[in-house]
Amino acid sequence: MVEHMMASRMAGMKASEIRELLKLLDQPGIISFAGGIPDPALFPTADFAEATAEALSDANCAQALQYSVSEGYLPLRRWIALHMAGLGIPCAPDQVMITSGSQQALDYLGKMFLSPGDTALVGWPTYLGALAAFNAYEPYYEQLNLNGNRAAEDYRAAAQATGGLVKFAYLSADFSNPTGETVDRAGRERLLALAEELDCPILEDAAYQALRYDGAPVPPILALELAQKRDLDSCRTIYCGSFSKTLSPGLRLGWVVAARPVISKLVLLKQASDLHTATLNQMVVCAVAERAFDSHVARLRTVYGRRRDRMLAALAEHMPEGVTWTRPEGGMFIWVTLPPHLDGATLLAQAIDTAKLAFVPGQAFFADGSGGNTLRLAFSCADEAATDEGIRRLGVLLRAQM
Ligand SMILES: Cc1ncc(COP(=O)(O)O)c(C=O)c1O
């Protein structure tokens, strides 16, 4: 009704039809592989209860319930600095900023770098929430190619043709959402070389990095760059971490590690946006991280790793010829590619209706609207019996259409 009164940036913000369909999931008997969320049965609830009581004790409540600094709670930034050192990125607390989830970091980074008409390099597909965050700043997108098949000059020319500059490359390099795939070390090094040529930052979204079930860890892109440059303040990679997939998404706790000039601008954006992330949440997450992060993540790896194995086994048993899927070494997702004549969104409507089954059609993850014949399956919340039955139903549905 009032749309004509709104700023041009609102034109790119549309409710997704898929979200509407996924609201139907509360029906009894539905097996859902749609939500890319942690299993609530695995939340470290007792640790949170204890840490919350402590934060609200007489000794701590004046701080926990008060305003605090935009950079974030210092003991939590110290914990993160230690955690990052373990990943090959030694940093100081003033190279860390706490955010209200890593989603907030993506919004701030869009705001920091993108003028209308600039170009962001993203994967085809990429995390839908990153596209949603960046869309508000009215960019164009170009496909980020990590095979080294596309020269920096080519990207530059494409950005100029639409009246802007290449402003950053965004990727989730470990167990990505939606494909579950990991960029190998050579791909990360090619990306660093490309960003150097384009003189643009790399936004490294590490939301799933801690959830590795097998295979050798690949150093974060920021660690590879730091090894070359020796000084974090000279690095162009901006690392976005999150406690959502490890401890709790509901507390909205994430962080950014980057060069001080980037952090100081992010702090200005945070001051202008929400002043700071909830103090109580930061204190609670800090206490739980100090006490239980490693042991809790070890448990998640065991349980989610088993669920991934079960879903892979069920896919091998039930998928018809012509359907392919990824074999992720971690994270929460398996990405399925169907024969080109099939459409994921049409299939979802049928799946909910006739098979009491849900997943996310892949097209929304493509900035160019391609990928109609893809699906994302989340295995994080699926118990083993439901996985077998859900994948069997998917197989029946697909066979009927092949
Ligand atoms: C790749 C990726 N990045 C970032 C986020 C945002 O997570 P949060 O804001 O909860 O840290 C998600 C959430 O699903 C994600 O999948």
The ligand as a MOL file (V3000), in Angstrom:
LIG
                    3D

  0  0  0     0  0            999 V3000
M  V30 BEGIN CTAB
M  V30 COUNTS 16 16 0 0 0
M  V30 BEGIN ATOM
M  V30 1 C 26.6010 -19.3850 6.2930 0
M  V30 2 C 25.8800 -18.6590 7.3790 0
M  V30 3 N 26.3510 -17.4920 7.7830 0
M  V30 4 C 25.7580 -16.7800 8.7490 0
M  V30 5 C 24.6070 -17.2270 9.3550 0
M  V30 6 C 23.9640 -16.3720 10.4020 0
M  V30 7 O 24.1210 -16.9450 11.6430 0
M  V30 8 P 24.0270 -16.1520 12.9970 0
M  V30 9 O 23.5770 -14.7600 12.7190 0
M  V30 10 O 23.0530 -16.9070 13.8170 0
M  V30 11 O 25.4260 -16.1720 13.5610 0
M  V30 12 C 24.0620 -18.4520 8.9730 0
M  V30 13 C 22.8130 -18.9490 9.5920 0
M  V30 14 O 22.2030 -19.8910 9.1880 0
M  V30 15 C 24.7190 -19.1820 7.9500 0
M  V30 16 O 24.2350 -20.3630 7.5190 0
M  V30 END ATOM
M  V30 BEGIN BOND
M  V30 1 1 1 2
M  V30 2 1 2 3
M  V30 3 2 2 15
M  V30 4 2 3 4
M  V30 5 1 4 5
M  V30 6 1 5 6
M  V30 7 2 5 12
M  V30 8 1 6 7
M  V30 9 1 7 8
M  V30 10 2 8 9
M  V30 11 1 8 10
M  V30 12 1 8 11
M  V30 13 1 12 13
M  V30 14 1 12 15
M  V30 15 2 13 14
M  V30 16 1 15 16
M  V30 END BOND
M  V30 END CTAB
M  END
